[in-house]
Amino acid sequence: MKATISLFRWELSSITRLKIVLPLVAFMFFTSALRPIESGMTEFSGMNIPFGWLARQISWGSIRSLGNIYLALAFFSAVLASASFAGEIDSGLLKFYLSLPLSRLKVFTSKFLAGYMLLFLSGLAATCYSAIMEAAEGLLIIIPRSPIIYLLDPALFLAQELLFTFSVSIYFSVVSRRAWQSSLYSILTLYSFYTIAQINPRLRWFFPPDIFSIAFSRMIHLYIVFYTLLSIALLCLSCYLFVRRLEVA
C-alpha cells in the first residue's frame, strides 16, 4: 500500500510538470463560461425565492456547463493518457518502472488515478467558477441551506463524463504503440460523438456531451448508466491488456 501511494504521488508530480497543465486549467475555465447559466442570482434581486429552488437552478446550470468542457476533457484526456502510457513506452520510462519490484496493476492504477484526479479537479473548479460568477453575492448564503444533492450533482456528472473520455483515451494508449497515434485515435473517437450530435440534433440526447449535461430526465439517466458501464468495461479491458498482454521492449 505504501509503495502504491508513493507511486501515485510520483505519477501526479510527473503529470503536473507537463507543459500542458496550465493550458488545461485555462481552457477549462474559458469553455465552462461559454454558455451562461439560466436563472442567475442577479435576476432575483429583492425577490423572496426559496434557497432550495435557487440552489437547484445553480446546480443545473453547473451541469449544463459540462457540455461546454466536453471537447476540452476529450482533448486533454487523450494527451494525458498518451503521455502516461504510450509516451512512456516510447521514452523507455515505462520499462524502468516495470523493472522495479512493483506489480503492473499498481502501476496502471497509479497512472489512472493521477490523470483522472488532475482532470477532475480542473473540470470541477471550472464548473464551480461558472456558477459562482452567476450567483456570487448569494452563493455563501445558498450553500449552507441547500440540500446536499444539489451541491454534489455537478461533481457526479463531471465524474461520469470524465470517466468516459479518460477510459477511451487509456484504451487507445494501451493498444497503440506510439503516443501520437493514441492521441489521434482518442480525439477522433471522442469528437465523433460530438459531431454526430451536431449533425443530427435528434440524436444529441443519445451521445456525449449532452447525455452528461441533463439532470432531470429519468430516461437520460439510463443512458448515463450505459455509458458509465461502457467506461468501466473499457477501463477493465485496458487494465487487463496492460497487466497481461503489454510487451515493453
N, C-alpha and C positions, 0 to 999 in steps of 0.2 A: 504493500500500500504506500509506503514511504517513497519507494522508487517511482511508483506511478505519479504521485504528486510532484516529485522533483522533475520528472519528465514533462509533465503538463506545464509546470512553471517555465521550463526551458523552451517549450514549444510556443507558449504565449509570448515570452520575451522575444523570441526569434521573429514571430509574426509582426509584433508591434514595431520592430526595427525596419520593416519593409517600407519603401518609399511610397507605397500605395495607401498607407493607412490614413494619412492626412487628407488626400483627395476623397477617400471613402467617407470620412466623417463629414466633410464639407458638402459633398454631393448628396448625402443622406438628408442633411438639414435643408438643403435647397429644394430637393424634389418633394419632401414631405409638405412643404408650404405652397406648392403649386396650386392645389385645389383648396379654396377657402372652406373652412368648416361652417356648416349652416347653423343658424340659430345661436350665434355667438353671444357672449355676455353683454356686449355693447348694445344689442337690440332690446334688452330687457331692463335697461337702467330705469330705476324708480318703480318697477312693477313687482307685485308680490308673486314670485314664481317659486314653486316648491323646489328645494335644493336637490331632491332625488331626481326630479324630472330634468332639471338643468344639467345635473351630472351625467344623466343618461345621454343627453344631446351631445355633450362634450366627448363622452366615451365613444359614441357612434361616429362623431367627426374624426376622432383619432383613428378609428378602424378604417374609415373611408380613405384616410391619407395613406394607408398601407398600399393602396393601388398605385399611388404615385411612386413609391420607392421600390416597386417590384423590379423594374429594369435595373435599378442600382443594386438591389440584392442579387439579381441574377448575374450581373457582370462581375461584381466583387466576389461572389461565391465561386464563380469559375476561376478567377485569378488566384484567390487564396488557396483553393483546393489544388489547383495545378502546381502552385508553388510549394505546397506542403507534401505532395505525393510525387507526381511526375517530375517536378522540378528537382527534387532531392535525389531522384533516381538518376537524372542527367548529371548532376554535380557530384554524385558519389557519396553524398552525406548520408543517404538512407542506408547504404551498405555499411557505413561506420556504425550507425545506430543498431543495425541488426547483428553486428559482431559483438555487441555488448551483451552481458547476461540479462537481457530483457526479453520478454515474450513479445511476439508480433502483435498480439491482441492489445497489450498495454501501449505499444507504440501507436497503433491505429486509434485507440480510444483517446489518447492524449492529443493527437493531431486533430481529431474531430472536435473535441471539446474546446480546444484553444481557438480554432477558427470560428466555431459556432458562437462561442461566448463573445468574441470580438464583434462579429456581425450583429448579434442580437442586441448588445448594449448600444451599439451605434444606431441601429434602427429604432430602438426604444427611446433613446434620447431625442431622436429626430421627431418621432410622433408626439412625444410629450411636449416638445418645443412648439410644434404646430398648435397644440391645444392651449398651451399657456399664452401664446400670442393672441388667441381669440378671447381668452377669458382671464387675463392677467389680474384684474382688480378683484375678482371674486373667487379665484381658484382656492386660495387658502381657507376661505370660508366653506366652500363646497366640499372639499376633501374630507374633513372630519365628520360631516353629516351625511355622507353618501353611502349607499350600500357598497360593500367591498367588491361585489361582482363588476360594478361599473368601472372600477379602477383596474381590475385585472383583465377585463376583456381585451383591450388593445394589446397587452403583452401576450395573451394566449393566442390571438390571431396572428401576431407577428411571429411567435414561436412556430406555429404551424406553417406559415408561408416560408419562413427561412429554412425549416426542416426540409421542405420540398426542394427549394433551389440548391441547398447545400448538399443534399443526398444525391441529386442528379449530377452535380459537379464532381463529387467524390467518386462516383461510379466511373465516370469517364476518365478521371485522373488515375484510377487504379487500372483500368483496362488499357488506356493509351500509354505509349512508351515515351512520348515527347510532351513537354509542357504546353507548347503552342497548340498541338493537336487537341489535347484535352480541353483547353480553354475554348478553342473554336467549336468543338462538338457541344460543349456545355452551353455556350452562348446561343448557338443556333437552335438547340433543342428548347431552351427556356424561352427564347424570344419568339419561337414559333407559336407557342400558346398565346402570347400577347398579340401576335399578328393575326391569328385566326379570329380572335375576339374582335379585332378592329375591322377585319374584312366583313365578317358576318355578325352584326350586333346581336342577333337572336341566340348566338352561341356563347355570348360573353359570360353568362351565368354558369357555364359548364367548364370553363377553363380559367386558369390564373391569368391576371391577378384579381379579377373581380370576384372570383369564388372566395377569396380570402378577405374581401372588403365589405361584406354584408353581414350584419349581425342579427337580423330579425326574421329570417325565413327558416322554417324547420327543414324544408327540402334542401336548401343551400347547406345546412349543417350536415346532411347526409353526404353530400358531395365532398365536403371538407374532410369527413371521416375517411372517405375513399382515398383522397389524395394523401392523407396522413398515413394510412396503411401502406399505400404505394411507396411513400418516402421511407418508411421503416423497412419495407422489403428490399428496396434498393440499398439502404444502408447495411442491412444484414448481408446481402449478396456481396457488396464491396468489402465488408469485413472478412467474409469467407475467402474471397479471391486474394485479399492482401495476406491473410494468415496462411492459407494453404497452397495457393497457386502462384503467387507472385514470385518471379525469379529476378533477383538483383545481381547483375553482372559486376 
